[in-house]
Amino acid sequence: MKHLPILITILIVLASCEPKKTNKVLVSNADELNEAISNAESGTEIIMANGQWEDVQIRFVGQGTEYQPITLRAETPGEVIVKGRSDLKLGGEHLVVDGLHFKNGASPSQSVIQFFINEDTLANHSRVTNCVIKDFNKPQKNMQDLWVFFKGRHNQLDHCYLAGKSNRGPTIRVDIEGNQSIKNHHKIINNHFGPRPPKGGPSAETIQLGNSSTSISPSNTLVANNLFEKCNGEVEIISSKSNFNEFRNNVFYKSEGSLVTRHGNYCTVDGNYFIGDENSPHIGGIRLIGTGHWVTNNYFYNLQGEIFRAPLAVMNGIRRSAINRYIQVTDVVVAYNTWVDCKSPWQFGVGSNVDQKDVLPPSEIRSETPIRTLVANNVIYNSEGDEIPIVRYDSINGITFKNNVINNQGMDFEGVEGLKQIDFSMSKLEENIWIPASSFPDIEVYQGFEFEQISEDIFGKPRTETNSIGAVNGNNPTPPNIMDLSLYGPDWFDPIPTEAEPKIHVVKTSEELVNAVTNSNDGDIIELSSNRYEVDSSLTIVKKLTLQSADTLQKSLITYSGNAGTPAFKMNPKGELTLKAVKLVGSGENYAFASLKENMSSLYNLKVIDSEISDFEYVLKAYKHSFSEFIMFKSTIIKNCTNGLKLSSEDDDRGEYNAENLYVVDCQFENVNQNVIDYYRGGYDESTVGGNLIVKGSTFKNCGADEKNSILINTYGIINVDISNNTFQNNKVKLVARLWGAKNNSESNNTLKNSGQIIVEQNLPLKLMY
């Protein structure tokens, strides 16, 4: 009997090595698919035939095993197109979904892919891999859904590509309600999160782990080895709202937001890359709220974001905070990180708003500064001196600094004990990656509590035998090739398709103009070679087009005689119009530009340059639930119109607004009766950092005569406003503008003649959203 345990062990090993039994079933329609799923056993492979699968609601339920899962896969990865009103729900054990492509549609339910059928049937130990979801949006941006919705435990999303979500709701959410979903150990790994356009308000994260009501629960989700490329949905790219999550070795590339420990505690943020762009002031790094986080081995490059989007933002908390607000930062470690050419890389006390106590209740005042927080063994390098590398919005007495270094090119700044100015150089390892040209032998490495657990650097090199400060330990590391797209997403999908060269369509008649707008390709240029064109119905813009006069000095004239309330240019989802050197004249009752009244599933963009616009009821009318990433009027004359630029239809005071960026530069406004510039964001959503308005070098004359609130430029609730170098003459208003002093609102060098005044109110009363 003494050999019985050995015999049992051998039998178990032999059983686990038994050849996999595979039953392959090819299905070509929804009925066959449903029947195959209902009959599936461990080891079954259900193969969806190549082609278009439209309006299919797949309910993938089964009981596989670890070594013999039930698989639902494409006959050829990427050639099974799931479109229309379609979704996929998994329920059971050990299920695998492989190679599906979701496009040209939207989910009819709350999510495109979800790891549960209902509250009683969750998925566990299941996997979605090698799939694509692109532009699979609800008809309007206010309609909420998720693209991937996790419940259960030990589920995985890997090697997928997700891009283009424009409606309300995170791209991915991990739900931890119920004991079946806590301590879930989900994995979100090796995915490519492609561009997500800005939404214009909250609830547009790329990943959200938990929510405020469950934030005291453990999730234990791993987010690793993913690429986040231009994920610009809102200020939070990742919103961690649960405990014990890990974020490792991800690349955040030119994404206008931050990784945020919004609620919950004890997160690990290790080995990530944050790559910025000097042309964007909105790209951030890591924002910390809560307790017990470890931020180690991260690399930050060329980040220009500030405050909520700072390279490192350590927030103030609210005293006795509600669970959905801001918990004080305590017992946090920030160690072995490197910042290169980041603007004001360390910002502490972010969100301090004690000065707003007169307009906000005590439950909203962020007065609790970080305590018991350690910042050690970090490196800052600036190729040009930074006047304020450390920003203090409040006291930093609760933060301890140990053995950090900075090369600030000799420029003095208000420093701290524990941050030493030294001279060192950097060398380029690969594009966007700079490392110290040599290690720091004269700088002692601080040995904090449990620092021995930081056993590797950002490249995986051991710290055990020799160690150095910063994210990189030692010299001559192998380039990580972080922008090698083959490391992320499915290998069958090209996220950068070849673009055709734009064509120039020369049009001589009105009929040719209408045909060119309809039949041209994305990116084409339509050139007006005649003096005059007459259009009596809207020109529908559904692609990127440039419409310009052949002779920019003798501008071509387009007269629009369409019905009252219709626009000359109807801006559709994904429509992008540049109008150059054109005269556009209306009937007095119609509009120059307008969004759709409904079904704006994605944003539009508009540029008007060196043009003249006259005799319209509205120059631009943005309807509710429409959104634009940028609207620009430059060197353009706008005259004899009832209304100007009206971007104020989001009036629910929920933090939404109609455009991210509005630029009015070197323009002339004359005889515009009301809503000259009406740009509105309502609701106290402190994590929204838009919109952005620039009015520069422009002239406003005889405008605002019918303005009901007697304010010429309405900017209520807009966060960033710059009104400078303008002339306001004979405008029948009390105020040119009412600016929000506590936010980034400013005016300078404006000339006001018989036009009221510009006032600044430090704190505007806004409706609380919470």
Sequence and secondary structure as in RCSB ss.txt:
>XXXX:A:sequence
MKHLPILITILIVLASCEPKKTNKVLVSNADELNEAISNAESGTEIIMANGQWEDVQIRFVGQGTEYQPITLRAE
TPGEVIVKGRSDLKLGGEHLVVDGLHFKNGASPSQSVIQFFINEDTLANHSRVTNCVIKDFNKPQKNMQDLWVFF
KGRHNQLDHCYLAGKSNRGPTIRVDIEGNQSIKNHHKIINNHFGPRPPKGGPSAETIQLGNSSTSISPSNTLVAN
NLFEKCNGEVEIISSKSNFNEFRNNVFYKSEGSLVTRHGNYCTVDGNYFIGDENSPHIGGIRLIGTGHWVTNNYF
YNLQGEIFRAPLAVMNGIRRSAINRYIQVTDVVVAYNTWVDCKSPWQFGVGSNVDQKDVLPPSEIRSETPIRTLV
ANNVIYNSEGDEIPIVRYDSINGITFKNNVINNQGMDFEGVEGLKQIDFSMSKLEENIWIPASSFPDIEVYQGFE
FEQISEDIFGKPRTETNSIGAVNGNNPTPPNIMDLSLYGPDWFDPIPTEAEPKIHVVKTSEELVNAVTNSNDGDI
IELSSNRYEVDSSLTIVKKLTLQSADTLQKSLITYSGNAGTPAFKMNPKGELTLKAVKLVGSGENYAFASLKENM
SSLYNLKVIDSEISDFEYVLKAYKHSFSEFIMFKSTIIKNCTNGLKLSSEDDDRGEYNAENLYVVDCQFENVNQN
VIDYYRGGYDESTVGGNLIVKGSTFKNCGADEKNSILINTYGIINVDISNNTFQNNKVKLVARLWGAKNNSESNN
TLKNSGQIIVEQNLPLKLMY
>XXXX:A:secstr
 TTHHHHHHHHHHHHHTS    EEEEE SHHHHHHHHHH  TTEEEEE SEEEES EEEEEEE  SSS EEEEES
STT EEEEEE EEEEEEESEEEESEEEEEEE SSSEEEESEEETTEEEES EEES EEES   SSTTS  EEEEE
 SBS EEES EEE   SSS SEEE   STTTSS   EEES EE  B   SSSS  SEEES GGGTTSB   EEES
 EEESB SSSEEEEEESBS EEES EEES SSEEEEEE S  EEES EEE  TT TT   EEE SB  EEES EE
ES    GGG SEEEE EETT  TTS    BS EEES EEES SS EEEEET  GGGTTTS GGG EEE  BSEEE
ES EEE SS  S SEEESS  TTEEEESEEEE TT      TTEEE    EEEEETTEEEESS  TTS     TT
GGG  B TTS B SSS  SSS  SS      TT GGGSS TT  SS       EEEE SHHHHHHHHHH  TT E
EEE SSEEEE S EEE SEEEEEESSSSS EEEEE   TT EEEEE TT EEEEESEEEE  SSSEEEEE SS  
 S EEEEEES EEES SEEEE  TT  EEEEEEES EEEEEEEEEEE    S SS  SEEEEEEES EEEEEEEE
EEEE   SB TT    EEEEES EEES  TT TT EEEE TT SEEEEES EEES   SEEEEEETTTEEEEES 
EEESS EEEEES     B  
